[in-house]
Amino acid sequence: MYAYNLICFDILDNSDGQGSYMYRWTAAMRNSIIKYWQYAVIFILLHAFLTSIILINYHK
């Protein structure tokens, strides 16, 4: 949630400029993902690791 919120708030803060709304939104999204990709990858891997541990222990 932390990485998702960082990306979302950065998109909302940086979606101003010239052009259509869709162009501004996609440009802001691209820049935000480039800026915060490490957080997203770390939290996705951590979530997958913890979920696999829980499922392994549940099925014993």
GROMACS elastic network, one bead per residue, 0.5 to 0.9 nm:
[ bonds ]
;  ai    aj funct       b0    kb
    1     5     6  0.59560   500
    1     6     6  0.85135   500
    1    43     6  0.85244   500
    2     5     6  0.51875   500
    2     6     6  0.62158   500
    2     7     6  0.87277   500
    2    39     6  0.82711   500
    2    40     6  0.85960   500
    2    43     6  0.84849   500
    3     6     6  0.50691   500
    3     7     6  0.62611   500
    3     8     6  0.85847   500
    3    36     6  0.72596   500
    3    37     6  0.84761   500
    3    38     6  0.88738   500
    3    39     6  0.54928   500
    3    40     6  0.52894   500
    3    41     6  0.89213   500
    3    43     6  0.72981   500
    4     7     6  0.52553   500
    4     8     6  0.60840   500
    4     9     6  0.85719   500
    4    39     6  0.87887   500
    4    40     6  0.71548   500
    5     8     6  0.50107   500
    5     9     6  0.59087   500
    5    10     6  0.82499   500
    6     9     6  0.54527   500
    6    10     6  0.60654   500
    6    11     6  0.85832   500
    6    32     6  0.82998   500
    6    36     6  0.75038   500
    6    39     6  0.89545   500
    7    10     6  0.51660   500
    7    11     6  0.61456   500
    7    12     6  0.87114   500
    7    29     6  0.75365   500
    7    32     6  0.54927   500
    7    33     6  0.64647   500
    7    35     6  0.83910   500
    7    36     6  0.66829   500
    7    37     6  0.89066   500
    7    40     6  0.88403   500
    8    11     6  0.50857   500
    8    12     6  0.62582   500
    8    13     6  0.86275   500
    8    29     6  0.80347   500
    8    32     6  0.80516   500
    9    12     6  0.50345   500
    9    13     6  0.60615   500
    9    14     6  0.85394   500
   10    13     6  0.50741   500
   10    14     6  0.60631   500
   10    15     6  0.84711   500
   10    28     6  0.76126   500
   10    29     6  0.80851   500
   10    31     6  0.88317   500
   10    32     6  0.60826   500
   11    14     6  0.52624   500
   11    15     6  0.58879   500
   11    25     6  0.69777   500
   11    26     6  0.87106   500
   11    27     6  0.86959   500
   11    28     6  0.50655   500
   11    29     6  0.54516   500
   11    30     6  0.87326   500
   11    31     6  0.81678   500
   11    32     6  0.62410   500
   12    15     6  0.55768   500
   12    16     6  0.84438   500
   12    25     6  0.81600   500
   12    28     6  0.79142   500
   12    29     6  0.89017   500
   13    16     6  0.75931   500
   13    28     6  0.85431   500
   14    17     6  0.82220   500
   14    24     6  0.82522   500
   14    25     6  0.82243   500
   14    27     6  0.88382   500
   14    28     6  0.56856   500
   14    29     6  0.87144   500
   14    31     6  0.89938   500
   14    32     6  0.87348   500
   15    21     6  0.78318   500
   15    23     6  0.89644   500
   15    24     6  0.52704   500
   15    25     6  0.53424   500
   15    26     6  0.84529   500
   15    27     6  0.77298   500
   15    28     6  0.55039   500
   15    29     6  0.83834   500
   16    21     6  0.83722   500
   16    24     6  0.65187   500
   16    25     6  0.82937   500
   16    28     6  0.85438   500
   17    20     6  0.89022   500
   17    21     6  0.89100   500
   17    24     6  0.66554   500
   18    21     6  0.85077   500
   18    23     6  0.87403   500
   18    24     6  0.72777   500
   19    22     6  0.82730   500
   19    23     6  0.63458   500
   19    24     6  0.65526   500
   20    23     6  0.53249   500
   20    24     6  0.63498   500
   20    25     6  0.86239   500
   21    24     6  0.51494   500
   21    25     6  0.59964   500
   21    26     6  0.85716   500
   22    25     6  0.50661   500
   22    26     6  0.60843   500
   22    27     6  0.84662   500
   23    26     6  0.52914   500
   23    27     6  0.60763   500
   23    28     6  0.85336   500
   24    27     6  0.51497   500
   24    28     6  0.60633   500
   24    29     6  0.84845   500
   25    28     6  0.51266   500
   25    29     6  0.60071   500
   25    30     6  0.85468   500
   26    30     6  0.60238   500
   26    31     6  0.85361   500
   27    30     6  0.51611   500
   27    31     6  0.62145   500
   27    32     6  0.85687   500
   28    31     6  0.51595   500
   28    32     6  0.60339   500
   28    33     6  0.85719   500
   29    32     6  0.50920   500
   29    33     6  0.60892   500
   29    34     6  0.85096   500
   30    33     6  0.52954   500
   30    34     6  0.61891   500
   30    35     6  0.85570   500
   31    34     6  0.51422   500
   31    35     6  0.60674   500
   31    36     6  0.87013   500
   32    36     6  0.60521   500
   32    37     6  0.80511   500
   33    36     6  0.52141   500
   33    37     6  0.52566   500
   33    38     6  0.89450   500
   33    40     6  0.83959   500
   34    37     6  0.55254   500
   34    38     6  0.86384   500
   35    38     6  0.81121   500
   36    39     6  0.55923   500
   36    40     6  0.66409   500
   36    41     6  0.89743   500
   37    40     6  0.51603   500
   37    41     6  0.61671   500
   37    42     6  0.85760   500
   38    41     6  0.52693   500
   38    42     6  0.60844   500
   38    43     6  0.85641   500
   39    42     6  0.52484   500
   39    43     6  0.61296   500
   39    44     6  0.85235   500
   40    43     6  0.53401   500
   40    44     6  0.60777   500
   40    45     6  0.86075   500
   41    44     6  0.51537   500
   41    45     6  0.61338   500
   41    46     6  0.84849   500
   42    45     6  0.52874   500
   42    46     6  0.60618   500
   42    47     6  0.85502   500
   43    47     6  0.59719   500
   43    48     6  0.85090   500
   44    47     6  0.51132   500
   44    48     6  0.61816   500
   44    49     6  0.86064   500
   45    48     6  0.50675   500
   45    49     6  0.60774   500
   45    50     6  0.85974   500
   46    49     6  0.50968   500
   46    50     6  0.61431   500
   46    51     6  0.84757   500
   47    50     6  0.52591   500
   47    51     6  0.59957   500
   47    52     6  0.84921   500
   48    51     6  0.51582   500
   48    52     6  0.60832   500
   48    53     6  0.86550   500
   49    52     6  0.52283   500
   49    53     6  0.63127   500
   49    54     6  0.87495   500
   50    53     6  0.51259   500
   50    54     6  0.62325   500
   50    55     6  0.86529   500
   51    54     6  0.51194   500
   51    55     6  0.61330   500
   51    56     6  0.85371   500
   52    55     6  0.51012   500
   52    56     6  0.59866   500
   52    57     6  0.85101   500
   53    56     6  0.51691   500
   53    57     6  0.61514   500
   53    58     6  0.84677   500
   54    57     6  0.52805   500
   54    58     6  0.60050   500
   54    59     6  0.87348   500
   55    59     6  0.62471   500
   55    60     6  0.88768   500
   56    59     6  0.54717   500
   56    60     6  0.66612   500
   57    60     6  0.54943   500
